[in-house]
Amino acid sequence: MGDMRWVVGISGASGVIYGIRFLERARQLGHETHLVITGPGRQTIPLETEWTVRQVQALASRSYRIQDITAPLASGSFPTDGMAVIPCSIRSASAIAHSLDDNLLVRAADVTLKERRPLVLVVRESPLHLGHLQVLERLAEIGAILLPPVPAFYTRPESVNDLIDRTVERAMQLLNGPVPGAYRWQGPPARAGNRARGRDPIEQAEPSTPESPGERG
């Protein structure tokens, strides 16, 4: 196996492709993954993708039943490098926020927090009402890392897959994982002339000229 051992939770929120891609990428990098899919997550997979639940489970190093509270993930004595719930529904987020350990995904997340390991929640909901925001506030207070799948356009994505991969790579980085080839912002590209003068190209915009009376529409 690779350098990392991650727990991966897939809930019933829209965006299960994020979790699937996370598992694919982790497998490519040789990292160990332990997967839990909620009941709604199992329903959402065939609704949003061409994948079957069994195929998604096969991407993980090991998969567990959602009600299997005897699984290793339910104990802090099982060492991991952190957990990602990707995507994370508001229902799962609420249960994690209040330690309602009634299934293995929530229990594993609770274990991750109590053992002071990184817990990344890719919360997929919009728009948000006050109740949602209060849940997210509590999660931040108890140590969860909130990573809504907001696209970054400065990476110049050329496809939906580019947007998905950027969120997945960011989640892995927040779990302290090595992600070869992941995009890292290096600042804006300098123009040749401005680079030679050591000046910021953003500051080089030509000054606007006043409009003549005849040019005003």
Number of C-alpha atoms within 10 A of each C-alpha: 11 13 11 19 21 24 24 28 26 30 31 23 21 19 25 24 22 23 26 24 20 25 26 15 18 25 17 11 17 15 19 21 24 21 28 28 25 20 14 13 23 18 15 20 25 13 13 12 12 10 13 14 15 10 11 19 18 13 21 23 18 13 18 17 15 19 14 14 18 9 14 15 24 21 16 16 10 10 14 19 17 26 28 28 28 32 30 29 23 20 14 24 24 20 20 25 23 14 15 13 17 13 18 24 32 26 21 27 33 24 23 27 21 12 15 14 18 21 27 27 27 27 23 22 17 8 6 9 9 8 11 16 11 13 19 20 14 16 21 13 11 14 17 23 19 17 20 17 22 12 14 12 9 8 13 9 15 9 8 9 12 15 19 20 19 20 22 27 22 19 25 23 13 16 21 13 20 15 15 8 7 14 12 8 8 6 6 10 10 14 14 10 10 14 12 9 9 10 13 13 15 11 8 10 7 6 6 6 6 7 8 7 7 6 7 6 4
